[in-house]
Amino acid sequence: MSLPPGFTAAATSSRPLHCLDRASFDAWCARQPAAVRAWLQAQGFAAAPGSCALLPGADGLAGAVLGIGDPLDPFAYAHAPAALPAGDWHLAEAPAADTLRALQLGWGLGSYRFDRYKRAAREPARLVLATPDAETLAVLAACTRVRDLVNTPTEHMGPEQLEQVVRAIGERHGAQVEVVAGDALLAQNYPAIHAVGRASHRAPRLLALHWGEAAHPHVAIVGKGVCFDTGGLDLKPADGMRNMKKDMGGAAHAIALAELVMARALPLRITLLVPAVENALGPDAYRPGEVIATRAGVSVEIDNTDAEGRVVLCDALTRAGELGPALILDFATLTGAARVALGPDLPALYGNDDALAQAWLEAGTRERDPLWRMPLWRPYLRYLTSHIADLANAGASKMAGSITAALYLERFVPEGLPWAHLDVYAWNDSDRPGRPAGGEAQGLRAAYAMLKARCAG
């Protein structure tokens, strides 16, 4: 099994690492030689979360102590690869299996660097893993898949490149991949996807991946794939447009989740649907005030061309509903309003089925991958009223922007079909241990844990 950065299967020499929280530090410290106790006391070290102390030895360095918080939180260990000197480290004390999985994941997340264009300043410290946990490595790969896709600039991650990624994953796992691109979207009744993407020189497309046995429960996974969002004719200001390479973050999550389900061979049948477009300026750009058709037969007045994510998703969600799955999950970097409400770390979860939403929330708690449920307050549909079409894609009011976006999506989900929508930021604004600035996976580990638990049940 090949190991990602930050790990080694064996080492000729490695230094011991003690992972301690505040509760266990005093007892551990009491067992150490007087010189070690004095050394740590002189530094004021008390195993606070996120801390690290190097231990002196005859050859200069005898080992280290890593201060952690919640031992089941992967990010409790994520500072280690950068805080420790480069080289190989082994665990001085054998942790419980669930703690070891958290440590392995956190170490991998802390070792991640997006180095396609710039070499990392230093190599991360390496953890010796004699028997790595295969599932944890697969989850880590899914998280780094999201980061890599979101971090890649748009010239190298447009609709065509996103298609190439899906095709490569499908080929690796024996999945069927179908693509409807360009004017074929009109011929095959995906007019909303076409309307948003038609102004770009890069053809819009719907990517579909099918995998699994017909006898298994069917899950549809949908992701917003707006590879760059100028805002269209309702042009974003410069600061709002700067990071819009990340507007395909929902697609990155959906792709990574589908890949993880296939890699772990969960007994599910999955359909991945990604509307991949670029919301560009041009003579053929869709305009405010236009009324566009949708696959569902619902006419939509375009109030704002910058509310394009919900427009492409409505055709994809309609297609997902036509397939009659047991449930639909969608991921989208949909609204700034969700960030105003919950900040950058908490994705906003919406759902029309309490059991499905609760299962995702509980999985998030178990996996330390938090989400927050928001209400589908249907009276707010009044903010999407159109006088000339069935629905508007936005409205003049600034109220409840994340809720109204979710209500718009719900309009395209068949009644009675369990559906959950995650409005994700998919981004770290600054560097934190295990959370480098740039693309980020949010709610993904929880989604996988939820699906795995459903399979077990």
C-alpha positions as CSV (number, residue, x, y, z in Angstrom):
1,M,0.0,0.0,0.0
2,S,1.5,3.3,-1.0
3,L,1.5,5.9,1.7
4,P,0.7,9.7,1.3
5,P,3.1,12.4,2.3
6,G,3.8,12.5,6.0
7,F,3.9,8.7,6.5
8,T,6.4,5.9,6.2
9,A,5.9,2.1,6.6
10,A,9.3,1.5,8.2
11,A,12.3,3.5,9.3
12,T,15.8,2.5,10.2
13,S,15.7,5.1,13.0
14,S,12.9,7.1,14.4
15,R,12.3,9.2,17.5
16,P,9.5,8.6,20.1
17,L,6.5,10.8,20.2
18,H,4.2,11.1,23.2
19,C,0.6,12.3,22.4
20,L,-0.9,13.7,25.6
21,D,-3.8,15.8,26.7
22,R,-3.9,17.9,29.8
23,A,-5.7,15.2,31.8
24,S,-3.0,12.6,31.1
25,F,0.1,14.9,31.2
26,D,0.6,15.1,34.9
27,A,0.6,11.3,35.4
28,W,3.0,10.9,32.5
29,C,5.3,13.6,33.6
30,A,5.5,12.1,37.1
31,R,7.0,9.0,35.6
32,Q,9.8,10.9,33.8
33,P,13.3,11.5,35.0
34,A,13.8,14.7,37.0
35,A,15.7,16.3,34.2
36,V,12.8,15.9,31.8
37,R,10.3,17.2,34.3
38,A,12.5,20.3,34.9
39,W,12.9,20.8,31.2
40,L,9.2,20.8,30.6
41,Q,8.5,23.0,33.6
42,A,11.0,25.5,32.5
43,Q,9.1,25.9,29.2
44,G,5.7,26.1,30.9
45,F,4.6,23.1,28.9
46,A,1.4,21.5,30.1
47,A,0.2,19.6,26.9
48,A,-2.2,22.3,25.9
49,P,-4.0,21.6,22.6
50,G,-1.8,22.5,19.7
51,S,1.4,22.6,21.6
52,C,4.6,20.7,21.1
53,A,7.8,20.3,23.2
54,L,11.0,18.7,22.1
55,L,12.9,16.5,24.6
56,P,16.7,16.8,24.9
57,G,18.9,13.8,24.6
58,A,22.5,12.7,24.4
59,D,22.5,13.2,20.6
60,G,20.6,16.5,20.8
61,L,17.0,15.2,20.5
62,A,15.5,12.3,22.4
63,G,11.8,12.7,21.4
64,A,8.9,15.0,21.7
65,V,5.6,15.6,23.4
66,L,2.5,16.6,21.5
67,G,-0.2,18.4,23.3
68,I,-3.7,17.4,22.0
69,G,-7.3,18.2,22.9
70,D,-10.1,15.8,21.9
71,P,-8.3,12.5,21.1
72,L,-10.9,11.6,18.5
73,D,-10.6,14.9,16.7
74,P,-8.2,14.5,13.7
75,F,-7.3,18.1,13.9
76,A,-6.0,17.6,17.4
77,Y,-2.9,16.0,15.8
78,A,-2.7,18.1,12.7
79,H,0.0,20.5,14.0
80,A,2.5,17.6,14.4
81,P,3.9,17.4,10.8
82,A,5.0,21.0,10.8
83,A,5.7,21.4,14.6
84,L,8.1,18.5,14.7
85,P,11.5,18.5,13.1
86,A,11.6,16.7,9.7
87,G,12.4,13.0,10.0
88,D,10.7,9.9,11.2
89,W,8.6,9.6,14.4
90,H,6.9,6.6,16.1
91,L,4.3,6.6,18.7
92,A,5.8,5.9,22.1
93,E,2.4,4.7,23.5
94,A,0.0,2.5,21.5
95,P,-3.4,4.3,21.4
96,A,-6.8,2.8,21.0
97,A,-7.9,1.9,17.5
98,D,-10.3,4.9,17.1
99,T,-7.7,7.2,18.4
100,L,-5.1,5.9,16.0
101,R,-7.5,6.4,13.1
102,A,-8.0,10.0,14.2
103,L,-4.3,10.5,14.6
104,Q,-3.6,9.0,11.2
105,L,-6.2,11.2,9.5
106,G,-5.1,14.4,11.3
107,W,-1.4,13.7,10.5
108,G,-2.3,13.3,6.8
109,L,-4.4,16.5,6.7
110,G,-1.5,18.4,8.5
111,S,1.0,17.0,5.9
112,Y,-1.0,18.2,2.9
113,R,0.5,20.9,0.6
114,F,-0.8,21.9,-2.8
115,D,2.5,21.9,-4.6
116,R,1.5,21.8,-8.3
117,Y,2.9,25.3,-8.9
118,K,5.1,25.9,-5.9
119,R,7.5,23.6,-4.0
120,A,6.7,23.2,-0.3
121,A,9.1,25.0,2.1
122,R,9.9,21.8,3.9
123,E,9.0,18.2,4.1
124,P,6.5,17.2,6.8
125,A,7.7,15.1,9.7
126,R,6.8,11.5,8.9
127,L,4.8,9.1,11.2
128,V,5.9,5.5,11.1
129,L,2.8,3.4,10.3
130,A,3.6,-0.3,10.3
131,T,-0.1,-1.2,9.7
132,P,-1.9,1.8,8.2
133,D,-5.7,1.8,8.3
134,A,-6.9,1.4,4.7
135,E,-10.2,3.1,5.3
136,T,-8.6,6.1,7.0
137,L,-6.2,6.5,4.0
138,A,-9.2,6.4,1.6
139,V,-11.0,9.1,3.6
140,L,-7.8,11.1,3.6
141,A,-7.5,10.7,-0.1
142,A,-11.1,12.0,-0.5
143,C,-10.3,15.1,1.5
144,T,-7.2,15.8,-0.4
145,R,-9.1,15.2,-3.7
146,V,-11.4,18.0,-2.7
147,R,-8.5,20.3,-1.8
148,D,-6.6,19.6,-5.0
149,L,-9.7,20.2,-7.2
150,V,-10.6,23.4,-5.5
151,N,-7.1,24.7,-5.4
152,T,-6.4,24.2,-9.1
153,P,-6.9,27.4,-11.0
154,T,-9.6,27.6,-13.5
155,E,-7.4,27.5,-16.6
156,H,-6.5,23.9,-15.5
157,M,-9.8,23.0,-14.0
158,G,-12.6,24.0,-16.4
159,P,-15.6,21.9,-17.4
160,E,-13.5,19.8,-19.7
161,Q,-10.9,19.0,-17.1
162,L,-13.6,18.2,-14.5
163,E,-14.9,15.7,-17.1
164,Q,-11.5,14.2,-17.4
165,V,-11.3,13.7,-13.7
166,V,-14.7,12.0,-13.6
167,R,-13.8,9.8,-16.5
168,A,-10.5,8.7,-14.9
169,I,-12.2,7.9,-11.6
170,G,-14.9,6.0,-13.5
171,E,-12.4,4.0,-15.4
172,R,-10.4,3.1,-12.3
173,H,-13.5,1.8,-10.5
174,G,-15.4,0.2,-13.5
175,A,-18.1,2.8,-13.5
176,Q,-20.1,4.0,-16.6
177,V,-19.6,7.7,-17.5
178,E,-21.9,9.7,-19.7
179,V,-21.4,13.3,-20.8
180,V,-23.9,15.7,-22.4
181,A,-22.1,18.8,-23.7
182,G,-22.7,22.0,-25.6
183,D,-25.9,22.2,-27.7
184,A,-26.7,18.6,-26.9
185,L,-27.8,19.9,-23.5
186,L,-30.7,21.6,-25.4
187,A,-31.5,18.5,-27.5
188,Q,-31.6,16.3,-24.3
189,N,-33.6,18.8,-22.3
190,Y,-31.1,20.4,-19.9
191,P,-31.9,24.0,-20.9
192,A,-31.0,25.6,-17.5
193,I,-27.4,24.2,-17.5
194,H,-27.0,25.4,-21.1
195,A,-28.3,28.9,-20.4
196,V,-25.8,29.5,-17.6
197,G,-22.8,28.1,-19.5
198,R,-23.5,29.1,-23.1
199,A,-21.4,32.4,-23.0
200,S,-18.2,30.7,-22.3
201,H,-15.8,29.4,-25.0
202,R,-15.7,26.2,-22.8
203,A,-18.8,24.2,-23.5
204,P,-21.1,23.5,-20.5
205,R,-21.8,19.9,-19.8
206,L,-23.6,17.5,-17.5
207,L,-21.3,14.8,-16.2
208,A,-23.0,11.5,-15.1
209,L,-21.3,8.5,-13.4
210,H,-23.1,5.3,-12.7
211,W,-21.7,2.5,-10.4
212,G,-22.9,-0.4,-8.4
213,E,-25.2,-3.3,-8.5
214,A,-28.9,-2.9,-9.3
215,A,-29.9,-4.8,-6.2
216,H,-28.3,-2.3,-3.9
217,P,-29.9,0.9,-2.5
218,H,-29.6,3.8,-5.0
219,V,-28.1,7.1,-3.9
220,A,-27.8,10.1,-6.2
221,I,-25.0,12.5,-5.4
222,V,-25.2,16.0,-7.1
223,G,-22.5,18.7,-7.0
224,K,-22.4,22.3,-8.3
225,G,-19.7,22.5,-10.9
226,V,-19.3,26.2,-11.7
227,C,-15.7,26.2,-12.6
228,F,-15.5,30.0,-12.5
229,D,-18.1,32.5,-11.6
230,T,-17.7,36.0,-12.8
231,G,-21.3,36.7,-11.7
232,G,-22.3,37.0,-15.4
233,L,-23.8,40.3,-16.5
234,D,-24.5,41.0,-12.8
235,L,-20.7,41.1,-12.5
236,K,-19.1,40.5,-9.2
237,P,-16.7,43.1,-7.7
238,A,-13.0,42.2,-7.8
239,D,-12.8,41.0,-4.2
240,G,-15.9,38.8,-4.7
241,M,-14.5,37.3,-7.9
242,R,-11.0,36.7,-6.6
243,N,-11.5,33.1,-5.3
244,M,-14.2,32.0,-7.7
245,K,-12.1,29.1,-8.9
246,K,-13.6,27.5,-5.8
247,D,-17.2,27.7,-7.1
248,M,-16.9,24.1,-8.2
249,G,-16.3,23.1,-4.6
250,G,-19.7,21.4,-4.5
251,A,-18.7,19.2,-7.5
252,A,-15.4,18.5,-5.8
253,H,-17.2,17.2,-2.7
254,A,-19.7,15.1,-4.8
255,I,-16.9,13.6,-6.9
256,A,-14.7,12.8,-3.8
257,L,-17.7,11.2,-2.0
258,A,-18.6,9.0,-5.0
259,E,-14.9,8.0,-5.4
260,L,-14.7,7.1,-1.7
261,V,-17.9,5.0,-1.9
262,M,-16.4,3.1,-4.8
263,A,-13.0,2.8,-3.3
264,R,-14.5,1.2,-0.2
265,A,-17.0,-0.9,-2.2
266,L,-20.0,0.1,-0.1
267,P,-23.0,-1.9,-1.0
268,L,-24.7,1.0,-2.8
269,R,-25.6,1.9,-6.3
270,I,-24.6,5.5,-6.9
271,T,-25.3,8.1,-9.6
272,L,-23.0,11.1,-9.6
273,L,-24.4,14.2,-11.4
274,V,-22.2,17.3,-12.0
275,P,-23.4,20.2,-14.1
276,A,-20.1,21.7,-15.1
277,V,-20.1,25.2,-16.5
278,E,-18.3,28.6,-16.5
279,N,-20.5,31.6,-15.7
280,A,-18.8,33.9,-18.2
281,L,-19.4,37.3,-19.9
282,G,-20.1,37.4,-23.6
283,P,-22.5,38.3,-26.4
284,D,-24.6,35.2,-25.6
285,A,-24.6,35.5,-21.8
286,Y,-27.9,35.0,-20.2
287,R,-29.4,38.2,-19.0
288,P,-31.4,39.6,-16.0
289,G,-35.1,39.5,-16.8
290,E,-34.9,36.5,-19.1
291,V,-37.2,33.6,-18.5
292,I,-35.5,30.3,-19.0
293,A,-36.8,26.8,-19.3
294,T,-35.8,24.0,-17.0
295,R,-35.9,20.2,-17.3
296,A,-38.8,20.1,-14.8
297,G,-40.9,22.3,-17.0
298,V,-40.8,25.1,-14.4
299,S,-40.2,28.5,-16.0
300,V,-37.6,30.6,-14.1
301,E,-37.2,34.4,-14.4
302,I,-33.5,35.4,-14.0
303,D,-33.5,38.1,-11.3
304,N,-29.7,37.9,-10.9
305,T,-27.2,36.1,-13.1
306,D,-24.9,35.7,-10.1
307,A,-27.4,33.3,-8.6
308,E,-26.4,30.7,-11.2
309,G,-25.5,27.7,-9.0
310,R,-29.1,27.0,-8.2
311,V,-30.0,27.3,-11.9
312,V,-27.6,24.6,-13.1
313,L,-28.4,22.4,-10.1
314,C,-32.2,22.5,-10.8
315,D,-31.7,20.5,-14.0
316,A,-29.3,18.1,-12.3
317,L,-31.7,17.6,-9.4
318,T,-34.6,17.0,-11.7
319,R,-32.6,14.3,-13.5
320,A,-31.6,12.7,-10.2
321,G,-35.3,12.6,-9.2
322,E,-36.2,10.9,-12.5
323,L,-33.9,8.0,-11.6
324,G,-36.0,7.2,-8.5
325,P,-33.1,6.9,-6.0
326,A,-33.6,6.1,-2.3
327,L,-32.2,9.6,-1.5
328,I,-30.4,12.6,-3.0
329,L,-27.5,14.4,-1.5
330,D,-26.2,17.6,-3.1
331,F,-23.2,19.8,-2.3
332,A,-22.9,23.4,-3.4
333,T,-20.9,26.5,-2.7
334,L,-24.2,28.2,-3.0
335,T,-24.5,31.4,-0.9
336,G,-22.6,34.0,0.9
337,A,-25.6,34.2,3.2
338,A,-24.7,30.8,4.7
339,R,-21.3,32.2,5.7
340,V,-22.8,35.3,7.2
341,A,-25.1,33.0,9.3
342,L,-22.6,30.3,10.3
343,G,-19.1,31.5,9.4
344,P,-16.6,29.6,7.2
345,D,-16.3,26.4,9.3
346,L,-19.9,25.3,9.5
347,P,-21.7,24.1,6.4
348,A,-25.4,24.8,6.3
349,L,-27.5,21.6,6.1
350,Y,-31.0,21.6,4.7
351,G,-33.3,18.6,4.2
352,N,-36.8,17.6,3.5
353,D,-36.5,14.4,5.6
354,D,-35.8,14.7,9.4
355,A,-34.3,11.2,9.6
356,L,-31.8,11.8,6.8
357,A,-30.8,15.2,8.2
358,Q,-30.4,13.9,11.7
359,A,-28.3,11.0,10.5
360,W,-26.0,13.4,8.7
361,L,-25.8,15.6,11.8
362,E,-25.0,12.7,14.1
363,A,-22.4,11.4,11.7
364,G,-20.8,14.8,11.8
365,T,-20.6,14.8,15.6
366,R,-19.1,11.3,15.6
367,E,-16.5,12.2,12.9
368,R,-15.7,15.7,14.3
369,D,-16.9,17.0,10.9
370,P,-19.6,19.4,12.0
371,L,-22.6,20.7,10.2
372,W,-25.5,22.9,11.3
373,R,-29.1,22.3,10.2
374,M,-31.0,25.3,8.8
375,P,-34.8,25.5,8.3
376,L,-36.6,25.1,5.0
377,W,-38.9,27.9,6.0
378,R,-41.4,27.7,3.1
379,P,-43.1,31.0,3.7
380,Y,-39.9,32.6,2.4
381,L,-40.7,31.3,-1.0
382,R,-42.4,34.7,-1.3
383,Y,-38.9,36.1,-1.9
384,L,-38.7,34.1,-5.1
385,T,-42.0,35.3,-6.6
386,S,-42.1,36.2,-10.3
387,H,-45.0,37.9,-12.0
388,I,-44.2,36.4,-15.4
389,A,-42.7,33.0,-14.6
390,D,-43.3,30.1,-12.2
391,L,-40.3,31.1,-10.1
392,A,-37.5,33.7,-9.8
393,N,-34.0,32.6,-9.2
394,A,-33.5,35.4,-6.7
395,G,-35.2,38.5,-5.5
396,A,-34.8,42.1,-4.2
397,S,-34.8,41.2,-0.5
398,K,-31.5,40.5,1.3
399,M,-33.4,38.4,3.8
400,A,-32.7,34.6,4.4
401,G,-30.5,34.2,1.3
402,S,-29.3,30.7,2.2
403,I,-32.8,29.5,3.0
404,T,-34.3,30.9,-0.2
405,A,-31.6,29.2,-2.3
406,A,-32.4,25.9,-0.6
407,L,-36.1,26.4,-1.2
408,Y,-35.4,27.0,-4.8
409,L,-33.6,23.7,-5.0
410,E,-36.3,21.9,-3.2
411,R,-38.8,22.9,-5.9
412,F,-37.0,20.5,-8.2
413,V,-36.9,17.5,-5.9
414,P,-39.9,15.1,-6.2
415,E,-42.2,15.2,-3.3
416,G,-41.6,12.4,-0.8
417,L,-38.1,11.7,-2.0
418,P,-35.5,12.2,0.8
419,W,-33.1,14.9,-0.1
420,A,-30.4,16.8,1.8
421,H,-28.5,19.9,0.6
422,L,-25.2,21.1,2.0
423,D,-24.2,24.7,1.4
424,V,-20.4,24.6,1.8
425,Y,-17.7,27.2,1.9
426,A,-15.1,24.7,0.7
427,W,-12.3,27.1,1.6
428,N,-9.9,28.1,4.4
429,D,-9.3,31.9,4.4
430,S,-6.0,31.5,6.4
431,D,-3.5,28.8,7.5
432,R,-4.4,26.8,10.5
433,P,-2.9,23.4,11.6
434,G,-4.3,20.8,9.2
435,R,-6.3,23.5,7.4
436,P,-4.0,25.3,5.0
437,A,-5.3,28.3,3.2
438,G,-7.3,27.2,0.1
439,G,-9.7,24.5,-0.7
440,E,-11.2,22.4,2.1
441,A,-13.5,19.4,2.4
442,Q,-16.5,20.1,4.8
443,G,-19.2,17.6,5.7
444,L,-17.6,15.0,3.4
445,R,-16.4,12.6,6.1
446,A,-19.7,12.9,7.8
447,A,-21.5,12.1,4.6
448,Y,-19.4,9.0,4.0
449,A,-20.0,7.8,7.6
450,M,-23.7,8.4,7.3
451,L,-23.8,6.3,4.1
452,K,-21.7,3.6,5.6
453,A,-24.0,3.4,8.7
454,R,-27.0,3.2,6.4
455,C,-25.4,0.2,4.7
456,A,-24.7,-1.5,8.0
457,G,-28.3,-0.8,9.1
